[in-house]
Amino acid sequence: MSKEEIGFEDKLDSAKEILETLMKPDITLEDSVKAYEKGMKELTQAQKILEEAEIKITEIKAT
């Protein structure tokens, strides 16, 4: 599966896994920052997928 084919649900699952990592008490500051950056990237991509779906739905309704 290429990056373009990864769906909304997969992005959310990935973000949840990252959140679990961030909640670990023994995580280092450096690892926390890396995980946070990755999590924000996943959520941004999920938001983009959601916005694209909203545009498609709006176009379908308009026809």
Biopython code that builds the backbone (N, CA, C, O; Angstrom):
import numpy as np
from Bio.PDB.StructureBuilder import StructureBuilder

atoms = [
    (1, "MET", "N", (0.847, -1.179, 0.000)),
    (1, "MET", "CA", (0.000, 0.000, 0.000)),
    (1, "MET", "C", (0.890, 1.239, 0.000)),
    (1, "MET", "O", (1.745, 1.377, 0.875)),
    (2, "SER", "N", (0.710, 2.128, -0.950)),
    (2, "SER", "CA", (1.515, 3.337, -1.013)),
    (2, "SER", "C", (0.963, 4.375, -0.038)),
    (2, "SER", "O", (-0.134, 4.221, 0.499)),
    (3, "LYS", "N", (1.741, 5.428, 0.179)),
    (3, "LYS", "CA", (1.307, 6.478, 1.103)),
    (3, "LYS", "C", (-0.009, 7.100, 0.675)),
    (3, "LYS", "O", (-0.830, 7.457, 1.520)),
    (4, "GLU", "N", (-0.222, 7.234, -0.637)),
    (4, "GLU", "CA", (-1.435, 7.844, -1.129)),
    (4, "GLU", "C", (-2.658, 6.983, -0.841)),
    (4, "GLU", "O", (-3.774, 7.499, -0.768)),
    (5, "GLU", "N", (-2.462, 5.690, -0.679)),
    (5, "GLU", "CA", (-3.579, 4.775, -0.480)),
    (5, "GLU", "C", (-3.950, 4.590, 0.991)),
    (5, "GLU", "O", (-4.953, 3.949, 1.302)),
    (6, "ILE", "N", (-3.158, 5.141, 1.883)),
    (6, "ILE", "CA", (-3.453, 5.001, 3.301)),
    (6, "ILE", "C", (-4.670, 5.864, 3.625)),
    (6, "ILE", "O", (-4.702, 7.056, 3.320)),
    (7, "GLY", "N", (-5.661, 5.246, 4.243)),
    (7, "GLY", "CA", (-6.928, 5.921, 4.462)),
    (7, "GLY", "C", (-7.022, 6.680, 5.775)),
    (7, "GLY", "O", (-6.117, 6.656, 6.610)),
    (8, "PHE", "N", (-8.145, 7.346, 5.918)),
    (8, "PHE", "CA", (-8.442, 8.156, 7.087)),
    (8, "PHE", "C", (-8.336, 7.345, 8.376)),
    (8, "PHE", "O", (-7.719, 7.776, 9.350)),
    (9, "GLU", "N", (-8.949, 6.167, 8.362)),
    (9, "GLU", "CA", (-8.950, 5.331, 9.555)),
    (9, "GLU", "C", (-7.528, 4.904, 9.935)),
    (9, "GLU", "O", (-7.184, 4.842, 11.116)),
    (10, "ASP", "N", (-6.711, 4.611, 8.921)),
    (10, "ASP", "CA", (-5.328, 4.230, 9.181)),
    (10, "ASP", "C", (-4.549, 5.372, 9.825)),
    (10, "ASP", "O", (-3.733, 5.155, 10.721)),
    (11, "LYS", "N", (-4.811, 6.585, 9.358)),
    (11, "LYS", "CA", (-4.148, 7.767, 9.927)),
    (11, "LYS", "C", (-4.546, 7.945, 11.386)),
    (11, "LYS", "O", (-3.704, 8.242, 12.234)),
    (12, "LEU", "N", (-5.832, 7.764, 11.678)),
    (12, "LEU", "CA", (-6.295, 7.897, 13.061)),
    (12, "LEU", "C", (-5.710, 6.812, 13.952)),
    (12, "LEU", "O", (-5.319, 7.079, 15.088)),
    (13, "ASP", "N", (-5.651, 5.592, 13.439)),
    (13, "ASP", "CA", (-5.051, 4.499, 14.210)),
    (13, "ASP", "C", (-3.586, 4.788, 14.515)),
    (13, "ASP", "O", (-3.113, 4.544, 15.625)),
    (14, "SER", "N", (-2.885, 5.302, 13.533)),
    (14, "SER", "CA", (-1.479, 5.642, 13.724)),
    (14, "SER", "C", (-1.336, 6.738, 14.780)),
    (14, "SER", "O", (-0.456, 6.663, 15.638)),
    (15, "ALA", "N", (-2.190, 7.745, 14.720)),
    (15, "ALA", "CA", (-2.146, 8.829, 15.700)),
    (15, "ALA", "C", (-2.440, 8.307, 17.107)),
    (15, "ALA", "O", (-1.827, 8.754, 18.076)),
    (16, "LYS", "N", (-3.371, 7.370, 17.218)),
    (16, "LYS", "CA", (-3.680, 6.772, 18.532)),
    (16, "LYS", "C", (-2.482, 6.008, 19.091)),
    (16, "LYS", "O", (-2.190, 6.082, 20.284)),
    (17, "GLU", "N", (-1.797, 5.277, 18.220)),
    (17, "GLU", "CA", (-0.603, 4.547, 18.646)),
    (17, "GLU", "C", (0.474, 5.516, 19.129)),
    (17, "GLU", "O", (1.151, 5.262, 20.125)),
    (18, "ILE", "N", (0.618, 6.611, 18.421)),
    (18, "ILE", "CA", (1.608, 7.616, 18.814)),
    (18, "ILE", "C", (1.227, 8.230, 20.153)),
    (18, "ILE", "O", (2.094, 8.465, 20.995)),
    (19, "LEU", "N", (-0.054, 8.492, 20.357)),
    (19, "LEU", "CA", (-0.516, 9.033, 21.636)),
    (19, "LEU", "C", (-0.190, 8.069, 22.772)),
    (19, "LEU", "O", (0.233, 8.495, 23.847)),
    (20, "GLU", "N", (-0.384, 6.777, 22.537)),
    (20, "GLU", "CA", (-0.036, 5.785, 23.558)),
    (20, "GLU", "C", (1.454, 5.830, 23.875)),
    (20, "GLU", "O", (1.852, 5.694, 25.032)),
    (21, "THR", "N", (2.271, 6.022, 22.849)),
    (21, "THR", "CA", (3.708, 6.144, 23.052)),
    (21, "THR", "C", (4.022, 7.368, 23.899)),
    (21, "THR", "O", (4.850, 7.306, 24.808)),
    (22, "LEU", "N", (3.363, 8.472, 23.600)),
    (22, "LEU", "CA", (3.608, 9.709, 24.343)),
    (22, "LEU", "C", (3.182, 9.607, 25.806)),
    (22, "LEU", "O", (3.696, 10.333, 26.657)),
    (23, "MET", "N", (2.259, 8.724, 26.091)),
    (23, "MET", "CA", (1.764, 8.579, 27.459)),
    (23, "MET", "C", (2.665, 7.708, 28.333)),
    (23, "MET", "O", (2.473, 7.635, 29.546)),
    (24, "LYS", "N", (3.639, 7.052, 27.721)),
    (24, "LYS", "CA", (4.543, 6.204, 28.492)),
    (24, "LYS", "C", (5.414, 7.083, 29.396)),
    (24, "LYS", "O", (5.990, 8.070, 28.939)),
    (25, "PRO", "N", (5.505, 6.727, 30.658)),
    (25, "PRO", "CA", (6.272, 7.570, 31.587)),
    (25, "PRO", "C", (7.785, 7.556, 31.335)),
    (25, "PRO", "O", (8.485, 8.480, 31.749)),
    (26, "ASP", "N", (8.286, 6.538, 30.674)),
    (26, "ASP", "CA", (9.733, 6.431, 30.492)),
    (26, "ASP", "C", (10.221, 6.968, 29.148)),
    (26, "ASP", "O", (11.383, 6.764, 28.796)),
    (27, "ILE", "N", (9.364, 7.648, 28.394)),
    (27, "ILE", "CA", (9.771, 8.173, 27.095)),
    (27, "ILE", "C", (10.691, 9.386, 27.295)),
    (27, "ILE", "O", (10.466, 10.217, 28.175)),
    (28, "THR", "N", (11.708, 9.462, 26.474)),
    (28, "THR", "CA", (12.643, 10.584, 26.578)),
    (28, "THR", "C", (12.046, 11.823, 25.917)),
    (28, "THR", "O", (11.108, 11.731, 25.126)),
    (29, "LEU", "N", (12.600, 12.968, 26.251)),
    (29, "LEU", "CA", (12.129, 14.212, 25.657)),
    (29, "LEU", "C", (12.322, 14.186, 24.142)),
    (29, "LEU", "O", (11.431, 14.584, 23.393)),
    (30, "GLU", "N", (13.477, 13.720, 23.697)),
    (30, "GLU", "CA", (13.755, 13.651, 22.260)),
    (30, "GLU", "C", (12.750, 12.749, 21.542)),
    (30, "GLU", "O", (12.240, 13.102, 20.479)),
    (31, "ASP", "N", (12.472, 11.590, 22.126)),
    (31, "ASP", "CA", (11.499, 10.672, 21.526)),
    (31, "ASP", "C", (10.088, 11.260, 21.563)),
    (31, "ASP", "O", (9.290, 11.038, 20.652)),
    (32, "SER", "N", (9.789, 12.015, 22.627)),
    (32, "SER", "CA", (8.483, 12.671, 22.727)),
    (32, "SER", "C", (8.289, 13.672, 21.604)),
    (32, "SER", "O", (7.226, 13.724, 20.986)),
    (33, "VAL", "N", (9.314, 14.463, 21.340)),
    (33, "VAL", "CA", (9.226, 15.469, 20.284)),
    (33, "VAL", "C", (9.059, 14.797, 18.924)),
    (33, "VAL", "O", (8.244, 15.230, 18.110)),
    (34, "LYS", "N", (9.825, 13.748, 18.680)),
    (34, "LYS", "CA", (9.718, 13.026, 17.404)),
    (34, "LYS", "C", (8.322, 12.428, 17.245)),
    (34, "LYS", "O", (7.719, 12.531, 16.177)),
    (35, "ALA", "N", (7.815, 11.811, 18.294)),
    (35, "ALA", "CA", (6.486, 11.201, 18.238)),
    (35, "ALA", "C", (5.416, 12.264, 18.036)),
    (35, "ALA", "O", (4.469, 12.063, 17.276)),
    (36, "TYR", "N", (5.566, 13.386, 18.712)),
    (36, "TYR", "CA", (4.601, 14.480, 18.565)),
    (36, "TYR", "C", (4.575, 14.974, 17.121)),
    (36, "TYR", "O", (3.504, 15.157, 16.543)),
    (37, "GLU", "N", (5.756, 15.189, 16.541)),
    (37, "GLU", "CA", (5.831, 15.644, 15.152)),
    (37, "GLU", "C", (5.163, 14.649, 14.210)),
    (37, "GLU", "O", (4.413, 15.034, 13.313)),
    (38, "LYS", "N", (5.442, 13.371, 14.423)),
    (38, "LYS", "CA", (4.845, 12.342, 13.572)),
    (38, "LYS", "C", (3.328, 12.303, 13.759)),
    (38, "LYS", "O", (2.582, 12.174, 12.788)),
    (39, "GLY", "N", (2.881, 12.413, 15.002)),
    (39, "GLY", "CA", (1.442, 12.408, 15.281)),
    (39, "GLY", "C", (0.725, 13.579, 14.640)),
    (39, "GLY", "O", (-0.365, 13.417, 14.091)),
    (40, "MET", "N", (1.326, 14.759, 14.705)),
    (40, "MET", "CA", (0.721, 15.929, 14.094)),
    (40, "MET", "C", (0.663, 15.784, 12.572)),
    (40, "MET", "O", (-0.293, 16.228, 11.936)),
    (41, "LYS", "N", (1.687, 15.163, 11.997)),
    (41, "LYS", "CA", (1.691, 14.923, 10.549)),
    (41, "LYS", "C", (0.542, 13.981, 10.178)),
    (41, "LYS", "O", (-0.172, 14.219, 9.204)),
    (42, "GLU", "N", (0.370, 12.911, 10.961)),
    (42, "GLU", "CA", (-0.715, 11.963, 10.698)),
    (42, "GLU", "C", (-2.078, 12.654, 10.797)),
    (42, "GLU", "O", (-2.948, 12.445, 9.951)),
    (43, "LEU", "N", (-2.257, 13.477, 11.831)),
    (43, "LEU", "CA", (-3.540, 14.162, 12.006)),
    (43, "LEU", "C", (-3.789, 15.190, 10.902)),
    (43, "LEU", "O", (-4.926, 15.368, 10.467)),
    (44, "THR", "N", (-2.743, 15.858, 10.454)),
    (44, "THR", "CA", (-2.875, 16.816, 9.358)),
    (44, "THR", "C", (-3.294, 16.098, 8.079)),
    (44, "THR", "O", (-4.154, 16.581, 7.343)),
    (45, "GLN", "N", (-2.685, 14.950, 7.819)),
    (45, "GLN", "CA", (-3.043, 14.174, 6.635)),
    (45, "GLN", "C", (-4.463, 13.637, 6.742)),
    (45, "GLN", "O", (-5.186, 13.596, 5.747)),
    (46, "ALA", "N", (-4.868, 13.224, 7.940)),
    (46, "ALA", "CA", (-6.242, 12.751, 8.143)),
    (46, "ALA", "C", (-7.227, 13.888, 7.885)),
    (46, "ALA", "O", (-8.272, 13.683, 7.268)),
    (47, "GLN", "N", (-6.891, 15.083, 8.358)),
    (47, "GLN", "CA", (-7.750, 16.250, 8.129)),
    (47, "GLN", "C", (-7.874, 16.542, 6.640)),
    (47, "GLN", "O", (-8.956, 16.885, 6.165)),
    (48, "LYS", "N", (-6.788, 16.412, 5.906)),
    (48, "LYS", "CA", (-6.809, 16.645, 4.461)),
    (48, "LYS", "C", (-7.727, 15.632, 3.769)),
    (48, "LYS", "O", (-8.499, 15.996, 2.881)),
    (49, "ILE", "N", (-7.642, 14.369, 4.174)),
    (49, "ILE", "CA", (-8.505, 13.333, 3.605)),
    (49, "ILE", "C", (-9.971, 13.663, 3.881)),
    (49, "ILE", "O", (-10.828, 13.513, 3.009)),
    (50, "LEU", "N", (-10.243, 14.110, 5.096)),
    (50, "LEU", "CA", (-11.601, 14.472, 5.485)),
    (50, "LEU", "C", (-12.116, 15.655, 4.657)),
    (50, "LEU", "O", (-13.260, 15.654, 4.205)),
    (51, "GLU", "N", (-11.269, 16.653, 4.467)),
    (51, "GLU", "CA", (-11.655, 17.816, 3.662)),
    (51, "GLU", "C", (-11.914, 17.428, 2.211)),
    (51, "GLU", "O", (-12.852, 17.935, 1.596)),
    (52, "GLU", "N", (-11.098, 16.537, 1.657)),
    (52, "GLU", "CA", (-11.304, 16.076, 0.283)),
    (52, "GLU", "C", (-12.621, 15.324, 0.158)),
    (52, "GLU", "O", (-13.330, 15.464, -0.838)),
    (53, "ALA", "N", (-12.946, 14.526, 1.171)),
    (53, "ALA", "CA", (-14.216, 13.799, 1.149)),
    (53, "ALA", "C", (-15.386, 14.775, 1.219)),
    (53, "ALA", "O", (-16.404, 14.582, 0.554)),
    (54, "GLU", "N", (-15.239, 15.815, 2.022)),
    (54, "GLU", "CA", (-16.290, 16.823, 2.140)),
    (54, "GLU", "C", (-16.516, 17.536, 0.802)),
    (54, "GLU", "O", (-17.656, 17.796, 0.418)),
    (55, "ILE", "N", (-15.430, 17.847, 0.100)),
    (55, "ILE", "CA", (-15.544, 18.484, -1.214)),
    (55, "ILE", "C", (-16.277, 17.570, -2.189)),
    (55, "ILE", "O", (-17.148, 18.023, -2.932)),
    (56, "LYS", "N", (-15.925, 16.277, -2.187)),
    (56, "LYS", "CA", (-16.590, 15.325, -3.081)),
    (56, "LYS", "C", (-18.075, 15.232, -2.780)),
    (56, "LYS", "O", (-18.899, 15.195, -3.694)),
    (57, "ILE", "N", (-18.418, 15.195, -1.498)),
    (57, "ILE", "CA", (-19.837, 15.112, -1.112)),
    (57, "ILE", "C", (-20.580, 16.362, -1.553)),
    (57, "ILE", "O", (-21.705, 16.276, -2.046)),
    (58, "THR", "N", (-19.960, 17.517, -1.381)),
    (58, "THR", "CA", (-20.578, 18.769, -1.809)),
    (58, "THR", "C", (-20.794, 18.773, -3.313)),
    (58, "THR", "O", (-21.833, 19.232, -3.789)),
    (59, "GLU", "N", (-19.820, 18.265, -4.070)),
    (59, "GLU", "CA", (-19.964, 18.200, -5.531)),
    (59, "GLU", "C", (-21.078, 17.239, -5.927)),
    (59, "GLU", "O", (-21.834, 17.517, -6.858)),
    (60, "ILE", "N", (-21.183, 16.128, -5.238)),
    (60, "ILE", "CA", (-22.232, 15.154, -5.540)),
    (60, "ILE", "C", (-23.608, 15.762, -5.258)),
    (60, "ILE", "O", (-24.535, 15.595, -6.051)),
    (61, "LYS", "N", (-23.741, 16.454, -4.154)),
    (61, "LYS", "CA", (-25.015, 17.087, -3.799)),
    (61, "LYS", "C", (-25.409, 18.146, -4.814)),
    (61, "LYS", "O", (-26.595, 18.370, -5.058)),
    (62, "ALA", "N", (-24.415, 18.800, -5.408)),
    (62, "ALA", "CA", (-24.683, 19.896, -6.348)),
    (62, "ALA", "C", (-25.172, 19.393, -7.709)),
    (62, "ALA", "O", (-25.721, 20.161, -8.499)),
    (63, "THR", "N", (-24.972, 18.110, -7.974)),
    (63, "THR", "CA", (-25.383, 17.581, -9.288)),
    (63, "THR", "C", (-26.802, 17.075, -9.285)),
    (63, "THR", "O", (-27.290, 16.601, -10.311)),
]
sb = StructureBuilder()
sb.init_structure("model")
sb.init_model(0)
sb.init_chain("A")
sb.init_seg("    ")
for serial, (resi, resn, name, xyz) in enumerate(atoms, 1):
    if name == "N":
        sb.init_residue(resn, " ", resi, " ")
    sb.init_atom(name, np.array(xyz, "f"), 0.0, 1.0, " ", f" {name:<3s}", serial, name[0])
structure = sb.get_structure()
